[in-house]
Amino acid sequence: MIRTRITIVAAALALTGCATATQSPIEPRVTTPAQVQALIPGAYDDNNIFAKIIRGEASAAKVYEDAEVVAFMDIAPVERGHVLVISKTSKARNLLEIDLADLDKIMAVARRVGQAQMKGLGANGFSIEQNNAYGQTVFHLHVHVIPRYRGQPWGEKGGPRQTVEQLTPDAERIKAQIPVN
């Protein structure tokens, strides 16, 4: 099992006071549901678009799916082949709420998707991004796996919306290259 440690988030937590100088930034003071709720108010919305994709009520160009995780093409991709990876079992809205075992599963799939983007689309590398409240438009924890191509400027905002039909050819190229492990 991959033990996920997100040092950028840990550093941000330390800078914002969520961890003290004597406390590891990996173990922030924000640990209870009430503390998370105070930072990011609201409740999980069972009708968000990702929940609908999980239930089969909304379509998506899927590149990977198992009993616990699904990965599909972003409809407003930053780059060609931009994929979102989500848990099918967790109702975490963000990184502060997810169980580490569920996060490990998401990150393991994100890694495999990145490898497949490089093989299937000819990407030179990939970025993994995740937002917590700020910048988040769907409050169901999701990880962006964004292929990076040599010579392309670093895109941060989504591009024009695309249909599932437009995204399917690249989804199939990625899916065909997903490593078994």
N, C-alpha and C positions, 0 to 999 in steps of 0.2 A: 504494500500500500504506500502510495506517495504521501508523505507528511508535508502538507502545504505550509509554507512560510512566506508571507507576502511582506517583504521588508519595506517596500515603499509605503504601504499602508501603516506598518508599524512605526516608521519614522514620522509619518503624518500624525498618528495618534500621540506620539511623544511630544511633537511640536505643539499640538493643540491642548496639551494638558491631560490627555486621557491616560497617560502613564507617568509615573513619577521617576525621578532620577534613580531611585533605589529599586524600582520595579521594572522588570523586563517589558519593553514596548510590545512584545508578542502577547503579553498578558495584561491588556488594558483594564482600567478600573471600570469600564462600562461592561458589566457582566450579567446583569439581571434584565429580564424582560421589561421591567419598569424603567430602568435606565435607558435602554434602547428606545422605548416608547417616548421618553422625554426628549431624546435627540431627534428622532424621526417619527412624528406623530402619525396616527392612522392605523388601520388594520389591513391585513392581507385582503385583497379583492379577488374573490373566486371567479369573477367575470373579466379579469384582465386578459389581454390577447394571448399571453403565453399559457395561461390556464386553459383557454379555449383550444389552443393547439394541442396541448397534452390530452385533452378529452376528445379530440377529433372533431371539434365544432368549428375550427378555422383551419384553413390549409396553410401549408408551409413546404418549402423545398428542402426536405430533410436530407442530411448527409450521414447521420448516424442516429441509431436509437436502440436502447436496451430497456430493461425493466425500470431503471432508475434515472437515466439521463437521455436527453434528446438534444441533437445539434441540428440547426437549420440555418438557411441563408437569411441574412438581414435584408429587409425589403428596401432599406435606404443605405446601401453600402458605402462605407468610407473608401474602400478599394474593391476591385473585382474579386469576388470569392469571400467576402466578409461573412463570417459565420457567428452565430450566437449559440452558446452551450448553456443549458438549464437543467436543473433537477426536476424530475417528474414526481418525486416523493416529498420534497421539502416545500413548505410554504413560507420560506424565508424571503423577506422583501429586499434584503441587502446582506452585506458581508458580516454585519454585526449580529445578525440573527441566525445564521446558518450553523448547523452542527458540523464540526470538523470532518467527520467521516463522510458526510454528503459533499463537502467542499473538495475533499480528496478525489472523489469520483468525478466531479465536474472538471477538476484540473487535469486528471488523467486523460479524459476525453479531449479536452482542449489541446493538450500536447499532441495527441494523435491526429486531430484535425489540422493543426499547424504543419505536421509532417506531410499530411496528404495534400495540403495547399501547395507546398513546395514541389512535390512530385507531380501532382495532377494539373497544376496551373502554371508551373514554372516560377513560382515566387522565390525570391532570394532569401526570404526569412519571414517572420511573422511577429506581431505584437499581441500581447494578451492584456486586455483592459477591462476594468470593472468600476462602476460608479456607485456611490452610496448617497442617495438623496440628490445632491447637486449633480446635474447632468443626467439624471435617471428619468426616463419617461415611462417605463413600465416597472412597477414595483413588485417584481418577482426576480429574485437574484439571477443575474445572467452575466456571463463572461463573453466578451467580444474577442474573437480570434481573427485578427486582421492581417491578411497577407501583405507583405511589403515587397515592392519591386524596385530594382535598381533604377535610379533616374527619376523616380516619381517623388513629388513633394510629399511631405508628411501631412496627410489629411487627418483632420480631427472631427469634422462635421460630416454627417451623412450626406450622400449624394441624392440624385433624383430617385423617387420611388420606382420600384420595379415590381412587376407581377411575378407570381409563382412560376408562370410559364417562361418568363424571361430569365429567371434565375435557375431553372431546372438544368440546362446544359452544364453549367459550371458545378452545380450540386452533384450531378452524376460523375463528373470528372474527379471531384474531391472524394465522393463516396467510394469510387473504384480504387482509390489509393489509401484508404484508411487502414493502418496497420492492425493486425490481429491483437497485438499486445501493445 
